[in-house]
């Protein structure tokens, strides 16, 4: 943040104005990946992190499909970019997420069919067939 040798000057500042510009991320040739966060605990708690989310998109909702009821069950935003669910459905899991452009509420649901295996474990990273650009 400071020019070389000027870092100590920032300590005297009560406030520092910061300007930033959002730029689109690019991951050429990479699909969106889902990582099962290390706090996931099979089969009682699942926490998902989406990786290689390209473009200017925000993920604003995540749901997991429950085959027995035929319904989408919402995940809650745990913290940061982590989406979690207690007592997730059994079996292979289909995940969908709502991706919308930066600053917009208009977006689309993107489905990753049966991306999570029936016997998943924390730390597992799985590739979807989805790209966001």
N, CA, C and O atoms as a GROMACS GRO file, in nm:
protein
  532
    1UNK      N    1   0.082  -0.119   0.000
    1UNK     CA    2   0.000   0.000   0.000
    1UNK      C    3   0.087   0.126   0.000
    1UNK      O    4   0.049   0.227  -0.059
    2UNK      N    5   0.199   0.120   0.064
    2UNK     CA    6   0.283   0.239   0.072
    2UNK      C    7   0.402   0.225  -0.022
    2UNK      O    8   0.441   0.114  -0.060
    3UNK      N    9   0.457   0.336  -0.057
    3UNK     CA   10   0.580   0.335  -0.135
    3UNK      C   11   0.691   0.281  -0.047
    3UNK      O   12   0.683   0.292   0.076
    4UNK      N   13   0.794   0.222  -0.106
    4UNK     CA   14   0.903   0.166  -0.027
    4UNK      C   15   0.958   0.267   0.074
    4UNK      O   16   0.988   0.382   0.040
    5UNK      N   17   0.970   0.222   0.199
    5UNK     CA   18   1.023   0.307   0.305
    5UNK      C   19   0.922   0.402   0.367
    5UNK      O   20   0.956   0.474   0.461
    6UNK      N   21   0.799   0.405   0.317
    6UNK     CA   22   0.697   0.500   0.366
    6UNK      C   23   0.586   0.429   0.445
    6UNK      O   24   0.487   0.493   0.482
    7UNK      N   25   0.602   0.301   0.472
    7UNK     CA   26   0.499   0.225   0.543
    7UNK      C   27   0.467   0.280   0.680
    7UNK      O   28   0.352   0.278   0.724
    8UNK      N   29   0.568   0.330   0.750
    8UNK     CA   30   0.547   0.384   0.884
    8UNK      C   31   0.456   0.507   0.880
    8UNK      O   32   0.385   0.535   0.978
    9UNK      N   33   0.456   0.581   0.769
    9UNK     CA   34   0.370   0.698   0.756
    9UNK      C   35   0.222   0.660   0.760
    9UNK      O   36   0.139   0.738   0.806
   10UNK      N   37   0.188   0.540   0.713
   10UNK     CA   38   0.049   0.495   0.716
   10UNK      C   39   0.000   0.473   0.859
   10UNK      O   40  -0.120   0.483   0.886
   11UNK      N   41   0.091   0.442   0.949
   11UNK     CA   42   0.051   0.418   1.087
   11UNK      C   43  -0.006   0.544   1.153
   11UNK      O   44  -0.086   0.534   1.246
   12UNK      N   45   0.036   0.660   1.106
   12UNK     CA   46  -0.014   0.786   1.161
   12UNK      C   47  -0.150   0.826   1.105
   12UNK      O   48  -0.214   0.917   1.158
   13UNK      N   49  -0.193   0.760   1.000
   13UNK     CA   50  -0.320   0.795   0.936
   13UNK      C   51  -0.436   0.730   1.010
   13UNK      O   52  -0.431   0.612   1.046
   14UNK      N   53  -0.540   0.808   1.032
   14UNK     CA   54  -0.660   0.752   1.093
   14UNK      C   55  -0.740   0.676   0.988
   14UNK      O   56  -0.793   0.568   1.015
   15UNK      N   57  -0.748   0.732   0.869
   15UNK     CA   58  -0.819   0.670   0.758
   15UNK      C   59  -0.731   0.674   0.634
   15UNK      O   60  -0.653   0.768   0.616
   16UNK      N   61  -0.744   0.574   0.551
   16UNK     CA   62  -0.670   0.571   0.426
   16UNK      C   63  -0.772   0.547   0.314
   16UNK      O   64  -0.843   0.446   0.316
   17UNK      N   65  -0.779   0.637   0.221
   17UNK     CA   66  -0.869   0.619   0.106
   17UNK      C   67  -0.808   0.519   0.010
   17UNK      O   68  -0.691   0.531  -0.027
   18UNK      N   69  -0.886   0.421  -0.029
   18UNK     CA   70  -0.838   0.318  -0.121
   18UNK      C   71  -0.932   0.315  -0.241
   18UNK      O   72  -1.054   0.308  -0.225
   19UNK      N   73  -0.874   0.319  -0.358
   19UNK     CA   74  -0.952   0.305  -0.480
   19UNK      C   75  -0.921   0.170  -0.541
   19UNK      O   76  -0.806   0.126  -0.542
   20UNK      N   77  -1.023   0.104  -0.591
   20UNK     CA   78  -1.001  -0.025  -0.656
   20UNK      C   79  -1.095  -0.038  -0.774
   20UNK      O   80  -1.196   0.032  -0.785
   21UNK      N   81  -1.060  -0.128  -0.859
   21UNK     CA   82  -1.141  -0.156  -0.977
   21UNK      C   83  -1.155  -0.307  -0.988
   21UNK      O   84  -1.056  -0.380  -0.983
   22UNK      N   85  -1.277  -0.353  -1.004
   22UNK     CA   86  -1.301  -0.495  -1.019
   22UNK      C   87  -1.270  -0.535  -1.163
   22UNK      O   88  -1.315  -0.470  -1.257
   23UNK      N   89  -1.194  -0.641  -1.179
   23UNK     CA   90  -1.161  -0.690  -1.312
   23UNK      C   91  -1.206  -0.836  -1.323
   23UNK      O   92  -1.207  -0.908  -1.223
   24UNK      N   93  -1.242  -0.879  -1.442
   24UNK     CA   94  -1.286  -1.018  -1.456
   24UNK      C   95  -1.169  -1.116  -1.443
   24UNK      O   96  -1.060  -1.093  -1.495
   25UNK      N   97  -1.195  -1.224  -1.372
   25UNK     CA   98  -1.095  -1.331  -1.361
   25UNK      C   99  -1.103  -1.417  -1.486
   25UNK      O  100  -1.210  -1.435  -1.543
   26UNK      N  101  -0.992  -1.469  -1.528
   26UNK     CA  102  -0.988  -1.556  -1.644
   26UNK      C  103  -0.912  -1.682  -1.608
   26UNK      O  104  -0.801  -1.677  -1.555
   27UNK      N  105  -0.972  -1.794  -1.638
   27UNK     CA  106  -0.909  -1.924  -1.617
   27UNK      C  107  -0.924  -2.005  -1.746
   27UNK      O  108  -1.007  -2.095  -1.753
   28UNK      N  109  -0.844  -1.972  -1.848
   28UNK     CA  110  -0.858  -2.038  -1.978
   28UNK      C  111  -0.850  -2.190  -1.967
   28UNK      O  112  -0.758  -2.246  -1.906
   29UNK      N  113  -0.947  -2.255  -2.026
   29UNK     CA  114  -0.949  -2.401  -2.031
   29UNK      C  115  -0.989  -2.468  -1.900
   29UNK      O  116  -0.982  -2.590  -1.889
   30UNK      N  117  -1.030  -2.390  -1.800
   30UNK     CA  118  -1.067  -2.448  -1.671
   30UNK      C  119  -1.218  -2.438  -1.650
   30UNK      O  120  -1.279  -2.335  -1.678
   31UNK      N  121  -1.275  -2.545  -1.601
   31UNK     CA  122  -1.414  -2.544  -1.561
   31UNK      C  123  -1.424  -2.501  -1.416
   31UNK      O  124  -1.326  -2.506  -1.342
   32UNK      N  125  -1.544  -2.458  -1.375
   32UNK     CA  126  -1.569  -2.428  -1.235
   32UNK      C  127  -1.549  -2.559  -1.158
   32UNK      O  128  -1.592  -2.665  -1.203
   33UNK      N  129  -1.484  -2.549  -1.042
   33UNK     CA  130  -1.461  -2.667  -0.959
   33UNK      C  131  -1.529  -2.645  -0.825
   33UNK      O  132  -1.546  -2.532  -0.780
   34UNK      N  133  -1.568  -2.754  -0.761
   34UNK     CA  134  -1.629  -2.750  -0.629
   34UNK      C  135  -1.535  -2.820  -0.533
   34UNK      O  136  -1.498  -2.935  -0.553
   35UNK      N  137  -1.498  -2.749  -0.427
   35UNK     CA  138  -1.414  -2.811  -0.324
   35UNK      C  139  -1.498  -2.829  -0.199
   35UNK      O  140  -1.569  -2.738  -0.157
   36UNK      N  141  -1.489  -2.947  -0.139
   36UNK     CA  142  -1.558  -2.974  -0.014
   36UNK      C  143  -1.467  -2.923   0.099
   36UNK      O  144  -1.363  -2.982   0.128
   37UNK      N  145  -1.510  -2.816   0.159
   37UNK     CA  146  -1.430  -2.748   0.262
   37UNK      C  147  -1.390  -2.845   0.373
   37UNK      O  148  -1.460  -2.942   0.401
   38UNK      N  149  -1.275  -2.816   0.435
   38UNK     CA  150  -1.221  -2.907   0.537
   38UNK      C  151  -1.311  -2.922   0.660
   38UNK      O  152  -1.292  -3.015   0.738
   39UNK      N  153  -1.408  -2.833   0.678
   39UNK     CA  154  -1.502  -2.849   0.789
   39UNK      C  155  -1.620  -2.940   0.755
   39UNK      O  156  -1.705  -2.966   0.840
   40UNK      N  157  -1.625  -2.989   0.632
   40UNK     CA  158  -1.730  -3.084   0.595
   40UNK      C  159  -1.713  -3.212   0.677
   40UNK      O  160  -1.601  -3.253   0.707
   41UNK      N  161  -1.825  -3.273   0.712
   41UNK     CA  162  -1.822  -3.393   0.795
   41UNK      C  163  -1.928  -3.491   0.745
   41UNK      O  164  -2.046  -3.478   0.776
   42UNK      N  165  -1.882  -3.588   0.667
   42UNK     CA  166  -1.973  -3.686   0.606
   42UNK      C  167  -2.043  -3.767   0.713
   42UNK      O  168  -1.977  -3.808   0.808
   43UNK      N  169  -2.170  -3.791   0.705
   43UNK     CA  170  -2.271  -3.740   0.611
   43UNK      C  171  -2.354  -3.626   0.670
   43UNK      O  172  -2.461  -3.594   0.618
   44UNK      N  173  -2.305  -3.563   0.779
   44UNK     CA  174  -2.387  -3.469   0.856
   44UNK      C  175  -2.379  -3.323   0.814
   44UNK      O  176  -2.472  -3.246   0.838
   45UNK      N  177  -2.268  -3.283   0.753
   45UNK     CA  178  -2.248  -3.141   0.722
   45UNK      C  179  -2.160  -3.129   0.598
   45UNK      O  180  -2.052  -3.188   0.591
   46UNK      N  181  -2.208  -3.052   0.502
   46UNK     CA  182  -2.129  -3.031   0.381
   46UNK      C  183  -2.111  -2.881   0.360
   46UNK      O  184  -2.205  -2.803   0.373
   47UNK      N  185  -1.988  -2.843   0.327
   47UNK     CA  186  -1.956  -2.703   0.300
   47UNK      C  187  -1.884  -2.697   0.165
   47UNK      O  188  -1.786  -2.769   0.145
   48UNK      N  189  -1.932  -2.614   0.075
   48UNK     CA  190  -1.881  -2.607  -0.062
   48UNK      C  191  -1.812  -2.474  -0.089
   48UNK      O  192  -1.856  -2.368  -0.043
   49UNK      N  193  -1.704  -2.482  -0.164
   49UNK     CA  194  -1.633  -2.364  -0.212
   49UNK      C  195  -1.620  -2.380  -0.363
   49UNK      O  196  -1.578  -2.485  -0.411
   50UNK      N  197  -1.654  -2.276  -0.438
   50UNK     CA  198  -1.645  -2.280  -0.583
   50UNK      C  199  -1.514  -2.216  -0.627
   50UNK      O  200  -1.481  -2.105  -0.586
   51UNK      N  201  -1.440  -2.286  -0.712
   51UNK     CA  202  -1.310  -2.240  -0.760
   51UNK      C  203  -1.317  -2.216  -0.911
   51UNK      O  204  -1.403  -2.271  -0.979
   52UNK      N  205  -1.227  -2.135  -0.962
   52UNK     CA  206  -1.217  -2.100  -1.105
   52UNK      C  207  -1.348  -2.041  -1.156
   52UNK      O  208  -1.398  -2.077  -1.263
   53UNK      N  209  -1.401  -1.951  -1.078
   53UNK     CA  210  -1.524  -1.880  -1.114
   53UNK      C  211  -1.485  -1.760  -1.199
   53UNK      O  212  -1.458  -1.652  -1.145
   54UNK      N  213  -1.481  -1.777  -1.330
   54UNK     CA  214  -1.432  -1.674  -1.420
   54UNK      C  215  -1.534  -1.566  -1.449
   54UNK      O  216  -1.652  -1.578  -1.415
   55UNK      N  217  -1.488  -1.461  -1.512
   55UNK     CA  218  -1.575  -1.352  -1.554
   55UNK      C  219  -1.604  -1.255  -1.442
   55UNK      O  220  -1.531  -1.248  -1.343
   56UNK      N  221  -1.711  -1.181  -1.458
   56UNK     CA  222  -1.754  -1.081  -1.358
   56UNK      C  223  -1.878  -1.132  -1.285
   56UNK      O  224  -1.971  -1.055  -1.261
   57UNK      N  225  -1.880  -1.258  -1.251
   57UNK     CA  226  -1.998  -1.317  -1.190
   57UNK      C  227  -1.982  -1.335  -1.040
   57UNK      O  228  -1.874  -1.363  -0.989
   58UNK      N  229  -2.094  -1.319  -0.970
   58UNK     CA  230  -2.103  -1.350  -0.828
   58UNK      C  231  -2.197  -1.467  -0.812
   58UNK      O  232  -2.300  -1.474  -0.880
   59UNK      N  233  -2.164  -1.560  -0.723
   59UNK     CA  234  -2.255  -1.668  -0.690
   59UNK      C  235  -2.335  -1.620  -0.570
   59UNK      O  236  -2.280  -1.594  -0.463
   60UNK      N  237  -2.466  -1.607  -0.589
   60UNK     CA  238  -2.550  -1.548  -0.485
   60UNK      C  239  -2.644  -1.648  -0.419
   60UNK      O  240  -2.711  -1.614  -0.321
   61UNK      N  241  -2.651  -1.770  -0.470
   61UNK     CA  242  -2.732  -1.874  -0.407
   61UNK      C  243  -2.680  -2.010  -0.453
   61UNK      O  244  -2.631  -2.024  -0.565
   62UNK      N  245  -2.690  -2.110  -0.365
   62UNK     CA  246  -2.649  -2.246  -0.396
   62UNK      C  247  -2.755  -2.340  -0.342
   62UNK      O  248  -2.805  -2.322  -0.231
   63UNK      N  249  -2.790  -2.441  -0.421
   63UNK     CA  250  -2.888  -2.540  -0.380
   63UNK      C  251  -2.840  -2.680  -0.416
   63UNK      O  252  -2.766  -2.699  -0.512
   64UNK      N  253  -2.885  -2.778  -0.337
   64UNK     CA  254  -2.853  -2.918  -0.363
   64UNK      C  255  -2.985  -2.992  -0.387
   64UNK      O  256  -3.082  -2.972  -0.314
   65UNK      N  257  -2.985  -3.077  -0.490
   65UNK     CA  258  -3.108  -3.148  -0.527
   65UNK      C  259  -3.126  -3.273  -0.441
   65UNK      O  260  -3.033  -3.352  -0.425
   66UNK      N  261  -3.244  -3.288  -0.388
   66UNK     CA  262  -3.278  -3.406  -0.310
   66UNK      C  263  -3.367  -3.496  -0.395
   66UNK      O  264  -3.483  -3.465  -0.421
   67UNK      N  265  -3.311  -3.609  -0.438
   67UNK     CA  266  -3.381  -3.699  -0.530
   67UNK      C  267  -3.510  -3.755  -0.470
   67UNK      O  268  -3.610  -3.767  -0.541
   68UNK      N  269  -3.508  -3.790  -0.342
   68UNK     CA  270  -3.626  -3.855  -0.283
   68UNK      C  271  -3.748  -3.763  -0.282
   68UNK      O  272  -3.860  -3.810  -0.302
   69UNK      N  273  -3.728  -3.634  -0.258
   69UNK     CA  274  -3.842  -3.542  -0.257
   69UNK      C  275  -3.860  -3.470  -0.390
   69UNK      O  276  -3.965  -3.412  -0.415
   70UNK      N  277  -3.757  -3.473  -0.475
   70UNK     CA  278  -3.763  -3.402  -0.602
   70UNK      C  279  -3.755  -3.251  -0.584
   70UNK      O  280  -3.804  -3.176  -0.669
   71UNK      N  281  -3.693  -3.206  -0.474
   71UNK     CA  282  -3.686  -3.064  -0.445
   71UNK      C  283  -3.540  -3.017  -0.433
   71UNK      O  284  -3.450  -3.093  -0.400
   72UNK      N  285  -3.523  -2.889  -0.463
   72UNK     CA  286  -3.394  -2.824  -0.442
   72UNK      C  287  -3.392  -2.771  -0.299
   72UNK      O  288  -3.485  -2.703  -0.257
   73UNK      N  289  -3.286  -2.802  -0.225
   73UNK     CA  290  -3.270  -2.758  -0.087
   73UNK      C  291  -3.163  -2.649  -0.083
   73UNK      O  292  -3.052  -2.670  -0.133
   74UNK      N  293  -3.195  -2.534  -0.024
   74UNK     CA  294  -3.097  -2.424  -0.024
   74UNK      C  295  -2.982  -2.445   0.075
   74UNK      O  296  -3.001  -2.497   0.184
   75UNK      N  297  -2.865  -2.404   0.033
   75UNK     CA  298  -2.750  -2.396   0.122
   75UNK      C  299  -2.751  -2.256   0.182
   75UNK      O  300  -2.811  -2.164   0.126
   76UNK      N  301  -2.687  -2.240   0.295
   76UNK     CA  302  -2.673  -2.106   0.354
   76UNK      C  303  -2.530  -2.060   0.331
   76UNK      O  304  -2.437  -2.139   0.327
   77UNK      N  305  -2.516  -1.930   0.318
   77UNK     CA  306  -2.381  -1.875   0.303
   77UNK      C  307  -2.320  -1.874   0.442
   77UNK      O  308  -2.363  -1.798   0.529
   78UNK      N  309  -2.221  -1.957   0.462
   78UNK     CA  310  -2.160  -1.974   0.593
   78UNK      C  311  -2.073  -1.853   0.627
   78UNK      O  312  -2.102  -1.779   0.721
   79UNK      N  313  -1.968  -1.834   0.552
   79UNK     CA  314  -1.882  -1.717   0.563
   79UNK      C  315  -1.795  -1.711   0.439
   79UNK      O  316  -1.764  -1.814   0.379
   80UNK      N  317  -1.757  -1.589   0.401
   80UNK     CA  318  -1.677  -1.574   0.280
   80UNK      C  319  -1.748  -1.635   0.160
   80UNK      O  320  -1.863  -1.602   0.132
   81UNK      N  321  -1.679  -1.723   0.091
   81UNK     CA  322  -1.734  -1.788  -0.028
   81UNK      C  323  -1.777  -1.932   0.001
   81UNK      O  324  -1.782  -2.014  -0.090
   82UNK      N  325  -1.807  -1.962   0.126
   82UNK     CA  326  -1.842  -2.098   0.165
   82UNK      C  327  -1.993  -2.111   0.180
   82UNK      O  328  -2.058  -2.034   0.250
   83UNK      N  329  -2.047  -2.212   0.111
   83UNK     CA  330  -2.191  -2.243   0.116
   83UNK      C  331  -2.208  -2.375   0.187
   83UNK      O  332  -2.140  -2.473   0.153
   84UNK      N  333  -2.297  -2.381   0.286
   84UNK     CA  334  -2.305  -2.499   0.372
   84UNK      C  335  -2.448  -2.549   0.389
   84UNK      O  336  -2.545  -2.477   0.368
   85UNK      N  337  -2.457  -2.678   0.428
   85UNK     CA  338  -2.586  -2.742   0.455
   85UNK      C  339  -2.566  -2.849   0.561
   85UNK      O  340  -2.474  -2.930   0.552
   86UNK      N  341  -2.653  -2.848   0.661
   86UNK     CA  342  -2.654  -2.956   0.759
   86UNK      C  343  -2.745  -3.066   0.708
   86UNK      O  344  -2.846  -3.039   0.644
   87UNK      N  345  -2.709  -3.189   0.735
   87UNK     CA  346  -2.786  -3.306   0.692
   87UNK      C  347  -2.818  -3.303   0.542
   87UNK      O  348  -2.935  -3.304   0.505
   88UNK      N  349  -2.716  -3.301   0.457
   88UNK     CA  350  -2.740  -3.297   0.313
   88UNK      C  351  -2.806  -3.426   0.265
   88UNK      O  352  -2.800  -3.528   0.334
   89UNK      N  353  -2.868  -3.422   0.147
   89UNK     CA  354  -2.928  -3.544   0.091
   89UNK      C  355  -2.825  -3.655   0.076
   89UNK      O  356  -2.705  -3.630   0.069
   90UNK      N  357  -2.874  -3.777   0.070
   90UNK     CA  358  -2.787  -3.895   0.051
   90UNK      C  359  -2.768  -3.921  -0.098
   90UNK      O  360  -2.844  -3.872  -0.181
   91UNK      N  361  -2.666  -3.998  -0.131
   91UNK     CA  362  -2.639  -4.036  -0.270
   91UNK      C  363  -2.556  -3.932  -0.343
   91UNK      O  364  -2.506  -3.836  -0.284
   92UNK      N  365  -2.543  -3.953  -0.474
   92UNK     CA  366  -2.472  -3.855  -0.557
   92UNK      C  367  -2.548  -3.723  -0.552
   92UNK      O  368  -2.671  -3.722  -0.555
   93UNK      N  369  -2.474  -3.614  -0.546
   93UNK     CA  370  -2.539  -3.484  -0.530
   93UNK      C  371  -2.526  -3.397  -0.654
   93UNK      O  372  -2.417  -3.379  -0.709
   94UNK      N  373  -2.639  -3.344  -0.695
   94UNK     CA  374  -2.644  -3.245  -0.801
   94UNK      C  375  -2.652  -3.109  -0.734
   94UNK      O  376  -2.733  -3.087  -0.644
   95UNK      N  377  -2.567  -3.018  -0.779
   95UNK     CA  378  -2.559  -2.884  -0.720
   95UNK      C  379  -2.595  -2.783  -0.828
   95UNK      O  380  -2.559  -2.798  -0.944
   96UNK      N  381  -2.667  -2.679  -0.786
   96UNK     CA  382  -2.688  -2.567  -0.878
   96UNK      C  383  -2.656  -2.439  -0.804
   96UNK      O  384  -2.674  -2.428  -0.683
   97UNK      N  385  -2.608  -2.340  -0.881
   97UNK     CA  386  -2.576  -2.212  -0.821
   97UNK      C  387  -2.627  -2.101  -0.911
   97UNK      O  388  -2.633  -2.114  -1.033
   98UNK      N  389  -2.664  -1.990  -0.847
   98UNK     CA  390  -2.717  -1.875  -0.918
   98UNK      C  391  -2.602  -1.778  -0.941
   98UNK      O  392  -2.545  -1.724  -0.847
   99UNK      N  393  -2.570  -1.755  -1.067
   99UNK     CA  394  -2.460  -1.666  -1.104
   99UNK      C  395  -2.518  -1.541  -1.168
   99UNK      O  396  -2.594  -1.548  -1.265
  100UNK      N  397  -2.482  -1.427  -1.112
  100UNK     CA  398  -2.529  -1.302  -1.171
  100UNK      C  399  -2.411  -1.207  -1.188
  100UNK      O  400  -2.311  -1.216  -1.117
  101UNK      N  401  -2.427  -1.117  -1.283
  101UNK     CA  402  -2.321  -1.022  -1.313
  101UNK      C  403  -2.298  -0.927  -1.197
  101UNK      O  404  -2.389  -0.904  -1.117
  102UNK      N  405  -2.181  -0.875  -1.188
  102UNK     CA  406  -2.143  -0.784  -1.080
  102UNK      C  407  -2.242  -0.668  -1.069
  102UNK      O  408  -2.269  -0.598  -1.166
  103UNK      N  409  -2.295  -0.649  -0.948
  103UNK     CA  410  -2.387  -0.539  -0.924
  103UNK      C  411  -2.528  -0.560  -0.979
  103UNK      O  412  -2.609  -0.468  -0.976
  104UNK      N  413  -2.558  -0.679  -1.027
  104UNK     CA  414  -2.688  -0.707  -1.086
  104UNK      C  415  -2.760  -0.814  -1.005
  104UNK      O  416  -2.697  -0.895  -0.937
  105UNK      N  417  -2.891  -0.815  -1.013
  105UNK     CA  418  -2.968  -0.923  -0.951
  105UNK      C  419  -3.016  -1.022  -1.057
  105UNK      O  420  -3.064  -1.131  -1.025
  106UNK      N  421  -3.001  -0.984  -1.183
  106UNK     CA  422  -3.039  -1.071  -1.294
  106UNK      C  423  -2.928  -1.172  -1.319
  106UNK      O  424  -2.811  -1.136  -1.330
  107UNK      N  425  -2.964  -1.297  -1.327
  107UNK     CA  426  -2.864  -1.399  -1.350
  107UNK      C  427  -2.928  -1.526  -1.401
  107UNK      O  428  -3.035  -1.524  -1.462
  108UNK      N  429  -2.860  -1.639  -1.376
  108UNK     CA  430  -2.913  -1.767  -1.422
  108UNK      C  431  -2.866  -1.877  -1.329
  108UNK      O  432  -2.760  -1.870  -1.268
  109UNK      N  433  -2.949  -1.980  -1.321
  109UNK     CA  434  -2.914  -2.100  -1.246
  109UNK      C  435  -2.825  -2.187  -1.333
  109UNK      O  436  -2.855  -2.209  -1.450
  110UNK      N  437  -2.718  -2.236  -1.277
  110UNK     CA  438  -2.626  -2.325  -1.348
  110UNK      C  439  -2.620  -2.456  -1.271
  110UNK      O  440  -2.594  -2.457  -1.151
  111UNK      N  441  -2.645  -2.566  -1.342
  111UNK     CA  442  -2.655  -2.698  -1.278
  111UNK      C  443  -2.530  -2.780  -1.306
  111UNK      O  444  -2.484  -2.789  -1.420
  112UNK      N  445  -2.477  -2.840  -1.201
  112UNK     CA  446  -2.366  -2.936  -1.211
  112UNK      C  447  -2.423  -3.070  -1.166
  112UNK      O  448  -2.430  -3.099  -1.046
  113UNK      N  449  -2.462  -3.153  -1.263
  113UNK     CA  450  -2.531  -3.278  -1.234
  113UNK      C  451  -2.440  -3.382  -1.171
  113UNK      O  452  -2.331  -3.411  -1.221
  114UNK      N  453  -2.486  -3.436  -1.060
  114UNK     CA  454  -2.419  -3.545  -0.988
  114UNK      C  455  -2.268  -3.522  -0.978
  114UNK      O  456  -2.189  -3.612  -1.005
  115UNK      N  457  -2.231  -3.402  -0.941
  115UNK     CA  458  -2.090  -3.364  -0.933
  115UNK      C  459  -2.024  -3.417  -0.806
  115UNK      O  460  -1.902  -3.436  -0.803
  116UNK      N  461  -2.103  -3.441  -0.701
  116UNK     CA  462  -2.046  -3.488  -0.574
  116UNK      C  463  -2.082  -3.635  -0.557
  116UNK      O  464  -2.200  -3.671  -0.561
  117UNK      N  465  -1.982  -3.722  -0.536
  117UNK     CA  466  -2.009  -3.866  -0.523
  117UNK      C  467  -2.085  -3.898  -0.393
  117UNK      O  468  -2.087  -3.818  -0.299
  118UNK      N  469  -2.148  -4.014  -0.390
  118UNK     CA  470  -2.230  -4.055  -0.277
  118UNK      C  471  -2.150  -4.063  -0.147
  118UNK      O  472  -2.202  -4.031  -0.040
  119UNK      N  473  -2.027  -4.103  -0.155
  119UNK     CA  474  -1.943  -4.113  -0.034
  119UNK      C  475  -1.833  -4.007  -0.042
  119UNK      O  476  -1.716  -4.039  -0.062
  120UNK      N  477  -1.871  -3.882  -0.027
  120UNK     CA  478  -1.779  -3.770  -0.035
  120UNK      C  479  -1.702  -3.755   0.096
  120UNK      O  480  -1.739  -3.810   0.199
  121UNK      N  481  -1.595  -3.677   0.088
  121UNK     CA  482  -1.517  -3.649   0.209
  121UNK      C  483  -1.458  -3.509   0.200
  121UNK      O  484  -1.442  -3.453   0.092
  122UNK      N  485  -1.426  -3.453   0.315
  122UNK     CA  486  -1.369  -3.319   0.322
  122UNK      C  487  -1.239  -3.313   0.243
  122UNK      O  488  -1.162  -3.410   0.240
  123UNK      N  489  -1.216  -3.200   0.179
  123UNK     CA  490  -1.093  -3.180   0.102
  123UNK      C  491  -1.101  -3.222  -0.042
  123UNK      O  492  -1.012  -3.190  -0.121
  124UNK      N  493  -1.206  -3.294  -0.079
  124UNK     CA  494  -1.223  -3.341  -0.216
  124UNK      C  495  -1.250  -3.222  -0.309
  124UNK      O  496  -1.332  -3.137  -0.276
  125UNK      N  497  -1.183  -3.217  -0.424
  125UNK     CA  498  -1.206  -3.114  -0.524
  125UNK      C  499  -1.257  -3.180  -0.650
  125UNK      O  500  -1.196  -3.273  -0.702
  126UNK      N  501  -1.372  -3.131  -0.699
  126UNK     CA  502  -1.441  -3.197  -0.810
  126UNK      C  503  -1.463  -3.099  -0.925
  126UNK      O  504  -1.497  -2.983  -0.903
  127UNK      N  505  -1.443  -3.146  -1.045
  127UNK     CA  506  -1.461  -3.063  -1.163
  127UNK      C  507  -1.604  -3.072  -1.213
  127UNK      O  508  -1.662  -3.181  -1.219
  128UNK      N  509  -1.661  -2.958  -1.248
  128UNK     CA  510  -1.791  -2.954  -1.312
  128UNK      C  511  -1.768  -2.941  -1.462
  128UNK      O  512  -1.653  -2.929  -1.506
  129UNK      N  513  -1.872  -2.942  -1.539
  129UNK     CA  514  -1.860  -2.920  -1.683
  129UNK      C  515  -1.898  -2.777  -1.718
  129UNK      O  516  -1.932  -2.747  -1.832
  130UNK      N  517  -1.892  -2.688  -1.619
  130UNK     CA  518  -1.942  -2.551  -1.633
  130UNK      C  519  -1.826  -2.452  -1.639
  130UNK      O  520  -1.727  -2.464  -1.566
  131UNK      N  521  -1.839  -2.354  -1.728
  131UNK     CA  522  -1.744  -2.243  -1.733
  131UNK      C  523  -1.824  -2.113  -1.724
  131UNK      O  524  -1.933  -2.102  -1.779
  132UNK      N  525  -1.768  -2.014  -1.654
  132UNK     CA  526  -1.830  -1.882  -1.647
  132UNK      C  527  -1.736  -1.781  -1.711
  132UNK      O  528  -1.626  -1.759  -1.661
  133UNK      N  529  -1.780  -1.720  -1.820
  133UNK     CA  530  -1.698  -1.618  -1.886
  133UNK      C  531  -1.788  -1.508  -1.935
  133UNK      O  532  -1.741  -1.411  -1.993
   0.00000   0.00000   0.00000
